[in-house]
Amino acid sequence: MTRTESRIDHSSRQATDDTTSERAAAQPRLITLILLSALAVLPVNMILPSLPKISAAFHADFALVNLSVAGFSIVTAFLEAIGGAISDRFGRRPVVLTALATFIVASIGCVLAPTIGVFLLCRMMQACIGPCYSVALVIIKETSDERRAASKFGYLAMGWALAPMVGPLFGGSLDELFGWRASFVALAIFGIAAFLLSLRELKVSKAPASAGRGNYLASYTLLLRSARFWAYTLCMACSMGVLYIFLGGAPLTVSDALGGSSAKLGFYMGLVPAGFILGSYLAGRYGARIPLGTILVIARLLTCIGLSIGLALSLSGMTEVLALFGPCIFVGIGNGLTMPAANSGAMSVRSDIVGTAAGLAAAMRISGGALIGSISGLFIARSPTIHMLFALMLASAVFALVAALWAAILDRHLSKPS
């Protein structure tokens, strides 16, 4: 090898090493992203136990106060759609820091609110924290290959699922000890901690070159024209639809089997989030080894099999509690496996607008699942039976399976050499 070739080879290796080191340095710790994603969903239902006291404190109708939960979810879905696109244009760090700063101010505003109107306004402002979950997904996607990203998404989803489980318990305990405002004080403190942590660990990164020149509508159009994006997103929406049907229908259809005990109902309904955490762990453990399409199909088959067993048991007249709730564990396991893989697939459609894809997919997942849950609620209200609940969940699960098969077929065609 000549001296010139040696110099060129050395320079090439050094450039590669510098790029790798720069990429590693720009990657925050996974635990930071898990905490960020958990904080994005913790405020959703942490205040549920405090709603009656909030209603009494402001002398407001309970239905109006309940907007602090339903309205929060609607605003979150909207902000998810635009938050990712903004992060494509201005970078991930500014979006996260702005969202956290707004969240802190809004949380303090909820504590100090003199009227129900001001309280609800500040509560809606708290929804600015929502896009932090999508941005956390994007950061992982940009610093990992596709399969490793799906694996890390699994661990991220564990924190995302655990927060809503412990949120009501934590919020209720604070309410019991210090009053309803204590929950918002705690959220403000969490927000400050997350802000300082993000300020330290999220490095300044350049937005994609094409993002600055394009416009948001064009980015959405590119994604909505992609069959792969639709396949992954519909799979997530229908999978969330199964969960929403269960959450809305179980109290109405299964309460009698539990003797009307709310405590027992809450315990057994917790089996689904527990299954989600297990599924997310499995996705984190094996997501880097198995193709995304295969994971999706396996996940949706598990859910369909579990719900088919539940439907068969309910039609046979089985009224044992575990016979009713046991099959529903597969809803959680299936969704825990589905979300990391489907998110990774949706964000791989266009490498130049990853943030837009993450935000739009999240918005479609939330709104699509809520729509399915609402429509199913009409059927359950007319026929509040256990087998109706299982039949509706199974129908949504089958649509999710079809979307998963579609995604797997599209991925296989894409991977074939042309």
C-alpha positions as CSV (number, residue, x, y, z in Angstrom):
1,M,0.0,0.0,0.0
2,T,1.4,3.4,-1.0
3,R,1.8,6.3,1.5
4,T,-1.0,8.2,-0.3
5,E,-3.4,5.2,-0.1
6,S,-2.5,4.7,3.6
7,R,-3.3,8.3,4.3
8,I,-6.6,8.1,2.5
9,D,-7.5,4.9,4.4
10,H,-6.6,6.4,7.7
11,S,-8.6,9.6,7.0
12,S,-11.6,7.4,6.0
13,R,-11.4,5.4,9.2
14,Q,-11.0,8.5,11.3
15,A,-14.1,10.1,9.6
16,T,-16.1,7.0,10.3
17,D,-15.0,6.9,13.9
18,D,-15.8,10.6,14.4
19,T,-19.3,10.0,12.9
20,T,-19.9,7.0,15.2
21,S,-18.7,8.9,18.3
22,E,-20.8,11.9,17.4
23,R,-23.9,9.7,17.0
24,A,-23.2,8.0,20.3
25,A,-22.7,11.3,22.1
26,A,-25.9,12.7,20.7
27,Q,-27.9,9.7,22.0
28,P,-29.5,10.3,25.4
29,R,-29.8,7.4,27.9
30,L,-32.7,5.1,27.3
31,I,-33.9,5.7,30.9
32,T,-34.2,9.4,30.1
33,L,-36.4,8.7,27.1
34,I,-38.5,6.2,29.1
35,L,-39.1,8.8,31.8
36,L,-40.0,11.4,29.2
37,S,-42.5,9.1,27.6
38,A,-44.0,8.2,31.0
39,L,-44.5,11.8,31.9
40,A,-46.3,12.3,28.5
41,V,-49.1,10.0,29.6
42,L,-49.0,10.3,33.5
43,P,-51.3,13.5,33.6
44,V,-54.0,11.8,31.5
45,N,-55.7,9.9,34.4
46,M,-53.6,10.9,37.5
47,I,-56.4,13.3,38.5
48,L,-59.3,10.9,38.1
49,P,-59.7,10.3,41.9
50,S,-59.8,14.1,42.5
51,L,-62.5,15.0,40.0
52,P,-65.3,15.1,42.6
53,K,-63.3,17.4,44.9
54,I,-62.3,19.6,41.9
55,S,-66.0,19.9,41.0
56,A,-66.8,20.9,44.6
57,A,-64.0,23.4,44.9
58,F,-65.1,25.3,41.8
59,H,-68.8,24.7,42.4
60,A,-68.9,23.4,38.8
61,D,-71.0,20.6,37.2
62,F,-69.2,17.3,37.2
63,A,-69.7,16.9,33.4
64,L,-67.8,20.2,32.9
65,V,-65.0,19.1,35.2
66,N,-64.8,15.8,33.3
67,L,-63.6,17.8,30.3
68,S,-60.3,18.0,32.0
69,V,-59.9,14.3,31.1
70,A,-61.8,13.9,27.8
71,G,-60.7,17.3,26.4
72,F,-57.1,16.6,27.5
73,S,-57.1,13.5,25.3
74,I,-58.5,15.3,22.3
75,V,-56.0,18.1,22.5
76,T,-53.2,15.6,22.9
77,A,-54.2,13.8,19.7
78,F,-54.1,17.2,17.8
79,L,-50.8,18.2,19.3
80,E,-49.3,14.8,18.5
81,A,-50.1,15.4,14.8
82,I,-48.4,18.7,14.6
83,G,-45.6,18.2,17.2
84,G,-43.8,15.7,15.2
85,A,-43.9,17.8,12.1
86,I,-42.5,20.8,14.0
87,S,-39.7,18.7,15.4
88,D,-38.7,17.8,11.8
89,R,-38.4,21.4,11.0
90,F,-36.8,22.8,14.1
91,G,-35.2,19.8,15.7
92,R,-36.1,17.5,18.6
93,R,-34.6,19.4,21.5
94,P,-36.5,22.7,21.0
95,V,-39.8,20.8,20.8
96,V,-39.2,18.8,24.0
97,L,-37.9,21.8,26.0
98,T,-40.8,24.0,24.8
99,A,-43.4,21.3,25.6
100,L,-41.9,20.8,29.1
101,A,-41.8,24.5,29.8
102,T,-45.4,24.9,28.8
103,F,-46.4,21.9,30.9
104,I,-44.7,23.3,34.0
105,V,-46.4,26.7,33.6
106,A,-49.8,25.0,33.0
107,S,-49.4,22.7,36.0
108,I,-48.7,25.7,38.2
109,G,-51.7,27.4,36.6
110,C,-53.9,24.5,37.6
111,V,-52.8,24.9,41.2
112,L,-53.5,28.6,41.3
113,A,-56.6,28.7,39.1
114,P,-59.3,30.9,40.6
115,T,-62.2,29.6,38.4
116,I,-63.2,26.5,36.5
117,G,-62.6,28.3,33.2
118,V,-59.0,29.1,34.0
119,F,-58.5,25.6,35.4
120,L,-59.7,23.9,32.2
121,L,-57.6,26.3,30.1
122,C,-54.5,25.4,32.0
123,R,-55.4,21.7,31.9
124,M,-55.6,21.9,28.1
125,M,-52.2,23.5,28.1
126,Q,-50.9,20.6,30.0
127,A,-51.6,18.5,26.9
128,C,-48.5,20.1,25.3
129,I,-46.5,17.3,27.0
130,G,-48.1,14.7,24.7
131,P,-45.7,15.0,21.7
132,C,-42.7,14.2,24.0
133,Y,-43.6,10.5,23.6
134,S,-43.5,10.7,19.8
135,V,-40.2,12.7,19.9
136,A,-38.7,10.1,22.2
137,L,-39.6,7.5,19.6
138,V,-38.0,9.6,16.9
139,I,-34.8,10.0,18.9
140,I,-34.5,6.3,19.2
141,K,-35.3,5.8,15.6
142,E,-32.6,8.2,14.5
143,T,-29.9,6.6,16.7
144,S,-30.7,2.9,16.1
145,D,-31.3,0.6,13.1
146,E,-34.8,-0.6,12.5
147,R,-34.8,-3.8,14.5
148,R,-32.9,-2.3,17.5
149,A,-35.3,0.6,17.4
150,A,-38.2,-1.8,17.7
151,S,-36.5,-3.4,20.7
152,K,-35.9,-0.1,22.4
153,F,-39.5,0.9,21.6
154,G,-40.6,-2.1,23.7
155,Y,-38.8,-0.8,26.8
156,L,-40.2,2.7,26.1
157,A,-43.7,1.3,25.9
158,M,-43.3,-0.4,29.3
159,G,-42.8,3.0,31.0
160,W,-45.6,4.4,28.8
161,A,-48.0,1.7,30.1
162,L,-46.9,1.7,33.7
163,A,-47.5,5.4,34.2
164,P,-51.3,5.2,33.6
165,M,-51.5,2.2,35.9
166,V,-49.8,3.9,38.9
167,G,-51.2,7.4,38.1
168,P,-54.6,7.1,39.7
169,L,-53.1,5.4,42.8
170,F,-50.5,8.1,43.2
171,G,-52.9,10.9,42.5
172,G,-55.5,9.5,44.9
173,S,-52.9,9.2,47.6
174,L,-51.8,12.8,47.2
175,D,-55.4,13.9,47.2
176,E,-56.0,12.0,50.4
177,L,-53.0,13.5,52.2
178,F,-52.7,17.0,50.8
179,G,-55.8,17.8,48.7
180,W,-56.4,17.8,44.9
181,R,-53.9,20.6,44.1
182,A,-51.1,18.4,45.3
183,S,-51.3,16.3,42.1
184,F,-50.6,19.3,40.0
185,V,-47.7,20.4,42.3
186,A,-46.2,16.9,41.8
187,L,-46.7,17.2,38.0
188,A,-44.9,20.6,38.0
189,I,-42.0,19.1,40.0
190,F,-41.8,16.1,37.6
191,G,-41.9,18.6,34.7
192,I,-39.0,20.6,36.1
193,A,-36.9,17.5,36.7
194,A,-37.6,16.3,33.1
195,F,-36.7,19.8,31.8
196,L,-33.4,19.8,33.5
197,L,-32.6,16.3,32.5
198,S,-33.5,17.0,28.8
199,L,-31.5,20.2,28.9
200,R,-28.5,18.2,29.8
201,E,-28.9,15.1,27.7
202,L,-30.7,16.1,24.5
203,K,-28.1,17.5,22.2
204,V,-28.7,20.1,19.6
205,S,-29.3,18.3,16.3
206,K,-29.9,19.6,12.8
207,A,-33.4,19.1,11.3
208,P,-33.5,17.1,8.1
209,A,-32.4,19.1,5.2
210,S,-35.7,18.6,3.3
211,A,-37.8,19.4,6.2
212,G,-37.0,23.1,6.3
213,R,-37.8,23.6,2.6
214,G,-41.1,21.7,2.5
215,N,-44.4,22.4,4.1
216,Y,-46.4,20.4,6.7
217,L,-49.3,19.6,4.4
218,A,-46.9,18.2,1.8
219,S,-45.3,16.0,4.4
220,Y,-48.7,14.7,5.6
221,T,-49.7,14.0,2.0
222,L,-46.5,12.0,1.3
223,L,-47.2,9.8,4.3
224,L,-50.9,9.3,3.6
225,R,-50.1,8.2,0.1
226,S,-47.9,5.4,1.5
227,A,-49.6,2.0,1.7
228,R,-47.0,0.9,4.3
229,F,-47.8,3.9,6.6
230,W,-51.5,3.1,6.4
231,A,-50.9,-0.6,7.1
232,Y,-48.9,0.0,10.2
233,T,-51.2,2.9,11.4
234,L,-54.4,1.0,10.9
235,C,-52.9,-2.0,12.8
236,M,-52.2,0.3,15.7
237,A,-55.6,2.0,15.6
238,C,-57.6,-1.2,15.5
239,S,-55.4,-2.7,18.3
240,M,-56.1,0.4,20.4
241,G,-59.8,0.0,19.5
242,V,-59.8,-3.4,21.1
243,L,-58.5,-1.8,24.3
244,Y,-61.0,1.0,24.2
245,I,-63.9,-1.4,23.7
246,F,-62.7,-3.3,26.8
247,L,-62.2,-0.3,29.0
248,G,-65.6,1.1,28.0
249,G,-67.6,-2.1,28.0
250,A,-66.2,-4.2,30.9
251,P,-67.7,-2.0,33.7
252,L,-71.2,-2.4,32.1
253,T,-71.1,-6.1,31.2
254,V,-68.9,-7.7,33.8
255,S,-69.9,-5.8,36.9
256,D,-72.7,-8.3,37.9
257,A,-70.3,-11.3,37.7
258,L,-68.2,-9.5,40.4
259,G,-71.1,-8.7,42.7
260,G,-70.9,-5.0,41.8
261,S,-67.5,-4.6,43.5
262,S,-65.6,-1.7,42.0
263,A,-62.4,-2.8,43.7
264,K,-62.6,-6.2,42.2
265,L,-63.4,-4.7,38.8
266,G,-60.4,-2.4,39.0
267,F,-58.1,-5.3,40.0
268,Y,-59.2,-7.6,37.1
269,M,-59.2,-4.8,34.6
270,G,-55.5,-4.2,35.6
271,L,-54.7,-7.6,34.0
272,V,-54.8,-5.9,30.6
273,P,-52.2,-3.2,31.3
274,A,-50.1,-5.9,33.0
275,G,-50.3,-7.9,29.8
276,F,-49.2,-4.8,27.9
277,I,-46.1,-4.5,30.0
278,L,-45.3,-8.1,29.5
279,G,-45.8,-7.8,25.7
280,S,-43.6,-4.6,25.7
281,Y,-40.9,-6.4,27.6
282,L,-41.0,-9.3,25.0
283,A,-40.8,-6.7,22.2
284,G,-37.8,-5.1,23.9
285,R,-36.1,-8.5,24.4
286,Y,-36.7,-10.0,21.0
287,G,-37.6,-7.1,18.7
288,A,-34.0,-6.8,17.4
289,R,-34.0,-10.5,16.2
290,I,-37.4,-10.8,14.5
291,P,-38.7,-8.9,11.4
292,L,-41.3,-6.3,12.2
293,G,-44.0,-7.9,10.1
294,T,-43.6,-11.2,11.8
295,I,-43.9,-9.6,15.2
296,L,-47.1,-7.9,14.2
297,V,-48.7,-11.0,12.8
298,I,-47.8,-13.1,15.9
299,A,-49.1,-10.3,18.2
300,R,-52.4,-10.0,16.4
301,L,-52.8,-13.8,16.2
302,L,-52.3,-14.1,20.0
303,T,-55.0,-11.5,20.6
304,C,-57.5,-13.1,18.2
305,I,-56.9,-16.5,19.7
306,G,-57.3,-15.2,23.3
307,L,-60.5,-13.3,22.4
308,S,-61.9,-16.3,20.5
309,I,-61.5,-18.5,23.6
310,G,-63.2,-15.8,25.7
311,L,-66.1,-15.6,23.2
312,A,-66.5,-19.4,23.2
313,L,-66.5,-19.5,27.0
314,S,-69.0,-16.7,27.4
315,L,-71.4,-18.3,24.8
316,S,-71.1,-21.6,26.7
317,G,-72.5,-19.8,29.8
318,M,-69.2,-19.8,31.7
319,T,-69.3,-17.1,34.4
320,E,-66.1,-17.7,36.3
321,V,-64.1,-14.4,36.7
322,L,-60.9,-15.8,35.3
323,A,-62.7,-17.3,32.3
324,L,-63.9,-13.7,31.5
325,F,-60.8,-11.7,32.3
326,G,-58.1,-14.4,31.6
327,P,-58.5,-14.2,27.8
328,C,-58.3,-10.4,28.0
329,I,-54.7,-10.6,29.1
330,F,-53.9,-11.4,25.5
331,V,-55.3,-8.0,24.5
332,G,-52.5,-6.4,26.6
333,I,-49.8,-8.8,25.4
334,G,-50.8,-8.4,21.8
335,N,-50.9,-4.6,22.0
336,G,-47.6,-4.6,23.9
337,L,-45.9,-6.4,21.1
338,T,-47.8,-4.4,18.4
339,M,-47.1,-0.8,19.3
340,P,-43.2,-0.9,19.3
341,A,-43.1,-2.8,16.0
342,A,-45.8,-0.8,14.3
343,N,-44.3,2.5,15.4
344,S,-40.9,1.5,14.1
345,G,-42.5,0.5,10.8
346,A,-44.5,3.7,10.4
347,M,-41.5,5.9,11.0
348,S,-39.4,4.0,8.5
349,V,-41.6,5.0,5.6
350,R,-39.8,8.3,5.0
351,S,-36.4,8.9,6.6
352,D,-36.6,12.7,6.0
353,I,-39.9,13.2,7.9
354,V,-39.6,10.7,10.8
355,G,-41.0,13.2,13.3
356,T,-44.0,13.9,11.2
357,A,-44.7,10.2,10.7
358,A,-44.4,9.5,14.5
359,G,-46.8,12.4,15.3
360,L,-49.4,11.6,12.6
361,A,-49.3,7.9,13.5
362,A,-49.9,8.7,17.2
363,A,-52.8,11.0,16.4
364,M,-54.4,8.4,14.0
365,R,-53.9,5.7,16.6
366,I,-55.6,7.7,19.4
367,S,-58.5,9.1,17.3
368,G,-59.0,5.8,15.4
369,G,-59.1,3.7,18.6
370,A,-61.4,6.2,20.3
371,L,-63.8,6.1,17.3
372,I,-63.9,2.3,17.3
373,G,-64.5,2.4,21.0
374,S,-67.3,4.9,20.7
375,I,-69.1,3.0,17.9
376,S,-68.8,-0.2,19.8
377,G,-70.2,1.5,22.9
378,L,-73.5,2.0,21.0
379,F,-73.9,-1.8,20.5
380,I,-72.9,-2.6,24.0
381,A,-75.5,-0.1,25.4
382,R,-78.2,-1.9,23.4
383,S,-77.0,-5.4,24.4
384,P,-74.8,-5.3,27.5
385,T,-73.8,-8.9,27.5
386,I,-70.3,-10.4,27.9
387,H,-70.4,-12.2,24.6
388,M,-71.3,-9.0,22.8
389,L,-68.2,-7.4,24.5
390,F,-66.0,-10.3,23.3
391,A,-67.5,-10.3,19.8
392,L,-66.8,-6.6,19.3
393,M,-63.3,-6.9,20.6
394,L,-62.7,-9.8,18.4
395,A,-64.0,-7.9,15.3
396,S,-61.6,-5.1,15.9
397,A,-58.7,-7.6,16.6
398,V,-59.4,-9.3,13.2
399,F,-59.2,-5.9,11.4
400,A,-55.8,-5.4,13.2
401,L,-54.7,-8.8,12.1
402,V,-55.6,-8.0,8.4
403,A,-53.6,-4.8,8.7
404,A,-50.7,-6.7,10.2
405,L,-50.7,-9.2,7.3
406,W,-50.9,-6.3,4.8
407,A,-47.8,-4.7,6.5
408,A,-45.9,-8.0,6.4
409,I,-46.6,-8.5,2.7
410,L,-45.6,-5.0,1.8
411,D,-42.4,-5.3,3.8
412,R,-41.6,-8.6,2.1
413,H,-42.0,-7.1,-1.3
414,L,-39.9,-4.1,-0.3
415,S,-37.0,-6.3,0.9
416,K,-36.9,-8.4,-2.3
417,P,-34.1,-7.3,-4.7
418,S,-35.4,-5.5,-7.7
